[in-house]
Structures are given as C-alpha cells and as structure tokens.
C-alpha cells in the first residue's frame, strides 16, 4: 500500500494486549475514508485469492 501512496499503520500488536489493539484500531479509523476503502478492497481481493488457491489445491 505504501507504493500506492497509502500509508497503513503497522504497529506490532499482541492480541492479548487490549489497549494496543484499541490504539491500532483508532489509527485505522482515523485514516482518510477513500484510503480506508482502497485498503479494504485490496484486503478483500487478497483474501479471495487465498481462498481460491486453497480450494484449487485441494
């Protein structure tokens, strides 16, 4: 996403650390709405590809 000009927060977060998860969530929600939508579209596409390849190899 950085190459596309959309910087994503990428802090190390431990799933057991509730405050760190909340802080990362706040950073993501503070992103510009258009950037959020692009990042979500890329993530959805990646997940779709992973599912497709997983099913293809079974």
PyMOL commands that set and color helices and strands:
alter all, ss='L'
color gray80, all
select helices_A, chain A and resi 18-29+33-56
alter helices_A, ss='H'
color red, helices_A
deselect
rebuild
show_as cartoon
